[in-house]
């Protein structure tokens, strides 16, 4: 597992607007920039924070995968850093 890379990607989704916008357009391209296992990529593509936590993602950072979900994108909470 590469928990550091997983957390780095989630942190970038939270703090880096360019990464977040790129992920909304082509998430598979964004995750290529991180050294992730196949299981981590699958969990990220599934958008499941619980699975990400099981793989070593920080609990709060794991939630930021939800920024990519259409139902949550308009929520002001996800727009805050």
C-alpha positions as CSV (number, residue, x, y, z in Angstrom):
1,X,0.0,0.0,0.0
2,X,1.0,3.6,-0.6
3,X,-0.9,5.4,2.1
4,X,1.3,8.5,1.6
5,X,0.4,8.8,-2.1
6,X,-3.3,8.1,-1.3
7,X,-3.4,10.8,1.3
8,X,-1.4,13.2,-0.9
9,X,-4.0,12.8,-3.7
10,X,-6.9,13.4,-1.3
11,X,-5.1,16.4,0.2
12,X,-4.6,17.8,-3.4
13,X,-8.3,17.3,-4.1
14,X,-9.0,19.3,-1.0
15,X,-6.5,22.1,-1.3
16,X,-5.5,22.4,-5.0
17,X,-8.3,23.8,-7.2
18,X,-6.5,22.8,-10.4
19,X,-6.3,19.2,-9.2
20,X,-9.9,19.2,-8.3
21,X,-11.0,20.6,-11.6
22,X,-8.8,18.2,-13.5
23,X,-10.3,15.3,-11.5
24,X,-13.8,16.4,-12.4
25,X,-12.9,16.3,-16.1
26,X,-10.7,13.2,-16.2
27,X,-10.1,11.5,-12.8
28,X,-8.2,8.5,-14.3
29,X,-5.6,10.9,-15.8
30,X,-5.2,12.6,-12.4
31,X,-4.6,9.4,-10.5
32,X,-1.8,8.5,-12.9
33,X,0.4,11.2,-11.3
34,X,0.3,9.3,-8.0
35,X,2.0,6.0,-7.1
36,X,-1.1,4.0,-6.1
37,X,-2.0,0.3,-6.0
38,X,-4.7,-1.1,-8.1
39,X,-6.9,-1.5,-5.0
40,X,-6.4,2.1,-4.1
41,X,-7.3,3.2,-7.6
42,X,-10.4,1.1,-7.5
43,X,-11.5,2.6,-4.2
44,X,-10.9,6.1,-5.5
45,X,-12.9,5.4,-8.6
46,X,-15.7,3.9,-6.4
47,X,-15.7,7.1,-4.3
48,X,-16.2,5.2,-1.1
49,X,-14.6,7.1,1.9
50,X,-14.9,4.0,4.1
51,X,-12.9,1.8,1.8
52,X,-10.2,4.6,1.4
53,X,-9.9,4.7,5.2
54,X,-9.3,0.9,5.3
55,X,-6.5,1.4,2.8
56,X,-4.8,4.0,5.0
57,X,-6.4,7.3,4.1
58,X,-6.8,9.8,6.9
59,X,-10.5,9.9,7.9
60,X,-11.0,13.6,7.2
61,X,-9.2,13.5,3.9
62,X,-11.1,10.4,2.7
63,X,-14.2,12.5,2.7
64,X,-12.9,14.8,0.1
65,X,-13.4,12.1,-2.6
66,X,-17.0,13.2,-2.3
67,X,-16.1,16.5,-4.0
68,X,-16.2,14.6,-7.2
69,X,-19.7,13.2,-6.7
70,X,-22.4,15.3,-8.5
71,X,-24.8,15.2,-5.6
72,X,-22.3,16.8,-3.3
73,X,-20.5,19.2,-5.6
74,X,-22.9,22.1,-4.9
75,X,-22.7,21.7,-1.1
76,X,-20.9,24.7,0.4
77,X,-19.1,22.4,2.8
78,X,-17.1,20.8,0.0
79,X,-16.1,24.2,-1.4
80,X,-14.5,25.2,1.9
81,X,-10.9,24.3,2.6
